[in-house]
Amino acid sequence: MPPQDADSLITGLGSQQALRLVRSEGFFAEVFNSLSGPTFVTGLALWFGADEVTLGLLVALPFIAQAGQLAGPLLENRLQSRRRFVVPAFALGRLLWLVPVLLLALGVRGGMALHWLGIAALAMTVIGSAGNNGWTSWMADVVAPTQRGRVFGARTAAVTVATMTLVPLGSLWLDKMRESGREPLGHAVLAAVAAVCGCIAGLTLLRLPDAAPIPVPERDPVSLTRRLLRRRRFRRVVALFSLWNVSIGMPAAFWTVYMLKHLHMSFFLIGVHASIILGVRVFCTGHWSRLIDTVGSQRVLVGSSFGAAIIPLLWFLPSPGAIWPIWIEAVISGFFWTGFGQAAFIQPIAALASDERSRGLAFYNVLTGSAMFVASVVGGKIVNVSGMDAIHSFYALFGVTTAIRLFTSMLALRMTEPGVEMHKFLFSFYGSGMLGATGSGAPSSPQAGAAPAQARRRDRNR
């Protein structure tokens, strides 16, 4: 089928077929994402013999791989087809996750195994990042605006079901294999299932109508970078989220290690913890969306960032004989991270003009991803000082990340909206106003409720 310009997927395929197609692609893609996610990668790396620094580096690779997004717009313009670019990127890139299967089958461990695991993970994530950029643009081209809620709502539902089902089941499978002394087989099966399902998700997109990218004049990347960095709001957004990514990157590789080594949790319980967070996020998504519509995304960003900042402190509470605080932490994490994620998503988009958004977002992701990459490596160095067997190594990470998050949240107070005093709004946010707004959509403060339509326009235009 030749490329179509902004044709509707619903028109081209029919409503029910389109919904099944997008739902299937989302389900199989999430099988790949779940079974190749941090929990299973950490377990696999530990089996291969990774130390603290190597763990930090492996978890950091997806963040530095955001550089792949810079290549996406260029390749799309060259090929003049979304499908010819995105499908090979997804299908072939995800098959690289068969490399761990080969290593496990050959019985390779130690430095050689970790070397090839790192190469496969880096190549897979670079290709995937470029593909994700094209996928987003493709969906915007072929799904009519009036149908996007229905189509992507169906996809989100499929993704949610896949995650909440597969993470606990995969974790339970890995526990059973460990107990029977066949842990390598357990990791190999999970990696093989992830790679095959990821490839199926990519091939499913072949049935979508193609779309030719809108020609974009070639721009000197250096001049574009300079123009973006001259813009005060864009600089603030990049600085804020780069610093925030430092705070979450430092301990990123070690949450699973902490639960395995010091709380003596099984992979199944770790999977349940992740599913609780996701379940809370599903429940809270609509409430946070209404609150953003009511008071504006910047104010929600400030309030939710202070909530997310204190979450690492809760990890001082559990012990091997009393892990119950992590279930409370899971609920709190699901609540605050949902609001933060929605509000954070809006900030770089609002700071960019429409004609520079594709490359501007790629540049933003590279900068903030690089910050997280460096932070993850530094986190590994911190834990390496005393080793993963010393619990105070993890306590040091929890304390440092809390301090950086709180400092970053204070900086976010400067991202004010006209007519709003952020510190006053913050106090009202944590009072009855927030709960009322999330439950009913009522304004959370007199200033916030003054003009919701103006708040939405400011998010778009500033």
C-alpha positions, 0 to 999 in steps of 0.5 A: 500500500502506498503511503497515505497522508493523514488518512484515518486508520478507522476509515482505512481498516474499519472500526473493530479491525483497527481496535483489534490491531492496535490492541494486539500491537500494544499487548505484544509490545508490553510483553516485550517491555515487561519481560525485558524490564529492570526487574528481570534484567537485574536478575539476569545481570546478577546471574552473569556475575555483575558487580555494582558498577556494571549493574548501574551501567546496564540500567543506564544504557536505555537513557543514553540510547535516547540519542537514537531519537535524533536519527528518527526524523532524518531516516523518516525524511529519507525513506518517505515512509513511516512503515518502512522505518518503524517496522524494521526498527521494532521487529529486528531491534527487539530480536536482539534480546535473543543474545542473552538466550544464546549466552545462557544456552552456551553457559557463558558467564562473567565478563564475556557474558556481561560484555555481550549483554551490554552490547545487545541492550545498547543496540536494542534500545538505540534502535527502539528509541528511533522507532518510538519517535517514528511510531508516535508520529505515525499514529498521529498521522493515521488515527483521526483526532476524533478516534484517538481516545477510543483507539489509544484507550483500547491500547492502554487497556491492553498494555495494562492487562499485559503488565499486571499479568506478566510481571507477577507470572514471569517473577513466579516462573523465575522463582520456581526455576531458582528453587529447582536449580534451573535459573539459567533456563528460567531467564532464557525462556523469559528472554526468548518470549520477550524477543518473539513477542516484541517482533510480533508487535512490530510485524503487526504494524504492517497492517496499518496504512502507511503515512509519508512524513511531512517534509521538514527543511533540513536544519543545521543541528548546531543552530537549532540547538543554539536557538533552543538553548536561548529560550529561557523556558526551554532551558529551565525545563531541561535543567529541572528534569535533568536534575530530577533524572539525576535523583532517580537515576542514582538508585535506579539499578538497585531497588530490585537488588535491595529487595532481593538481598536485604529484604529477602523478597522473591521475584514474585513479591517484587512483581506484586509490588510493581503490579500494585503501583500500576494498579494505583496508577490506573485508578488515579489517572483520570483524577490527575487528568481532571486536576491538571485541567482544573489548576494547570500542569505546572502546579500539579508538577510542583505538588506531586514532585514534593510527594515523590521526593519523600518516597525513598525515605519509606525504604528505610522502614522495611526489614526482612521480617517486616516488609509491609511498609513496601506495600504502603510505599507502592500505593504512595508511589503509584499515586504521586508518580502518576500525577508527576508523569502526566504533568512532566509530559506536558512541560517540554511540549509546551516549551517548543513551537510546533515546527520544532517539536519533533527534533526539539523533543529528541534533543530534550530526551537526549539531554535528560537521558544523558543526565540519568545515564551519568547518575546511574553510573555514579550510583553504581560507584557509590554502592561499590564503595562498601558493596551490595552486601552492606545495607548502608550502601543502599541507605546512602543512595536513598538519602542522597536521592531524597535530598536531590529530589527535594532540592529539585522540587524547590526549584520547580516552585520558580516555574510559576504561572501568572497570578499564582504564588506557588508556595501558597498553592503548595499548602492548599495542594496537600490540604482538602483541596487536592482530594476534592479536586481529584475526586470531583474536579473541583478547584483546589484553591481560590487562585487555582480555580479562577480560570481553568481554561486560561490555565490550559492555554498557558500550558500550550502557549508558554 
